[in-house]
Amino acid sequence: MTQVPKYLSAEERRAMTVKTVLELAAVRNPADITTMAIAAHMGLSQAAVFRHFATKDEVWQAVMDWVSVELLSRVQAAADGAAGPLAALEAVFAAHVGFAAEYPGVPRTLFAELQRTEPTPAKKALEELLNRYGEILAALLEQGKREGEVDEGVDVPVAVAMFIGSIQGLVIKSFLEGDMGHASKTAARTFGLYRRAVGRLP
């Protein structure tokens, strides 16, 4: 159970609600998480949750907004600290896998949101996250082409999809094995294959 201090600002309570949703999503189907379950996990009444979120959709949008800010800040910091474009891509890959391992509720929430057929604010936020993430990857691949690290014939949109898909594959495999450490253990080998796929041949 998330321990919620008695006196919190509205912003702090919203942040605690997001944390609670991700804790619950790590151990149960995100689609089954109700505002009542969120409130119970926080030791609050359901009415207390709705004092900060008008609807359940607003809760999920807040979760997606947090995921977007946190993930993008981590991958950008990883890229900025690397020596070159391929090294930056590898650092981003490791940062993303590490984020999923640290917060297993995040990928479970993303997968659940993608299964919803109706448009929602959270689904829109997820689309924007993927677009911004894709732009970061595309910029690194294009830089790699200019600097001779990435093969000039690489289809950048396909390479972006392959990058993200490789991480998703690792996460799914980890879920199946019940061990999120699997993704972290195999990330370097997986990126090695990706690197050979997009890297410029000697």
N, C-alpha and C positions, 0 to 999 in steps of 0.2 A: 504494500500500500504506500502511495506517495504521501509523505508527511507534509502537510500544508500549514505553515505558520499562521497564527491567528490574524495577524495584521499584515496585509499585503496590499500594494497598490493594484489598481485595475490591470495595469500592464503586467505586473508580476503574477497575478492570478491567471491571466490569460496564458502566460508562458508556462505556468505549472499545469494548466489544462492540456496544453500541447504535449508536454513531457509525459503526462499520464496516458494520453491516447497512444503514444508510441510505446510505452511500457506494456499496455494492454495488447497492442497489435503484435508485439513480439511473441505472445503466447496464445493468442486466439485469433479467429477469423476477423479481420477488421470490419467486414460488412455486418458482423453481429454485435459490434460495440455500440451500446446505447448511451444516451446522456445519463441515464440512471446508473449504468455501470461505471461511467466516468466519475460521477459524483460520489458513488460508494467507494471507489478506489481512493478518492481524495479525502474521504471522511466528511463530505459535505452533503447538503440537500440538493436535489435536482434543481430547485429554484435558484440556488446559489450559482450554479453553472450558467443558468439562463440570464442571470444579472449581467453577465459579460459577453454572452453570445445570444443573439436573437433566435437563431435556429441551429439545428444540428449541422446544416450545410456550412454555416459560418465557422463552426468548430473545425471541420475538415479543411476549409479554406485556410484557416490559421495554421493548421498542421502543414499544409503544402507550402505556405509562405515561409514558414520556418525552415523546412527542408530545402527550399530553393536558395534562401540566403546562406544557410550553413554549408550546403554542398558546393555551391558556386564559389564561395569565399575560400573553401579548402582547396578546390582544384586550381583556382587562379593563383593562390599562394604557392602551390606546388609547382605550377608552370613557371612562375616568376623566379623561383629559386634554382631553376635548372640551367645547365650550361649551353644547351642547344635544343632545337625543336624535337628531335627524337627522345632526348633525355627528358624534356618537358612532358611529352606524351606518356612516357613511362612513369614519371612522377605523378601525373594526373591519374593514371590507371591505378597506381598503388594507393593514392589518396582516396579515390572513389571506393575501392574495395575495402579499405580500412574504415571508411565511414559506414558502409553497409554492415560490416562486422561489429562495429561499435553500437549501431542502432538497427538491429534486425527488424524492428517494427517499421522502419522506413520502407525498404523494398516490399514488404508484405502489404503496406498501405498503398504503395504505388500500383502494384499488381491488381489490388482490389479495385482501385479507382478506375483503372483502364478497362475493367470488365463491365462497368456501368454503361448502359447504352444511351442514357439521357445526358444532355449537357448539364454540367454543374460548375459552380465557381472553382471548386477544387480541381476538376478535370481541366478547366481552362488554365489554371495556375500550373498544372503539370505540363501542359502543352508549351507554355511560355518557358518553363524550366528547360525542357528538352531543346527548344529552339536556341536558347542562350548558351546552353552547354555545347550544342552542335556548332555554334559560331566560334566558341573557344577552340574546339578541336579542329575545325576547318582552317582557322587562322594559323594554327601550329603546323598543319599539314602543308599549307601553301608556303609558309616560311621554310619548311623543310625542303620543298621543291626549289625555292630560290637559293638555298644554301647548299644544295647538292646532297642532302641527306635522304630525301624522299624521292622515289622514282617519279619522273615527270609525267609518266603515263597513268599514274594512280588517279582513279575516279574519286574525288574528294567526298562527295555525299555518300558513296558506298563505303568508303573507308571510315567515315564518321559512324555510320550505322553498324559496321563491323566492330568498331571499338566498343560502342555501348552494348551491342549484343553479346560480345565476349564477356563483359562484366555480368550481364544478366544471366548468362549461362552458368557462370561460376556461383552466383548467388542461388540459383535454382538447385544446382547440384548440392550446395551446402544445406539447403532446406531439406532436401530428400535424405541426406545423411544425418540430419539433426545436429550438425556441427558447423557453425558459421566460420570456424577457423579454417575450414577446407578452402574457402575462397582466398584467404590470406596466404595459405601455404602454397597454392598453385598459381598465384597471380603472376609471379615473375616468369614462370615457364610459359604461361599463356601469352603474356605480352611478348615474349621472345618470338613466338610464332607470328604474332601481329607485326612485329618489327621486320621480320623477314619478308612478310607479304607486301609491306609498303616501302621498305627501304630501297635505296638505290643500289643496284647490283655493282660490284667492283669491276 
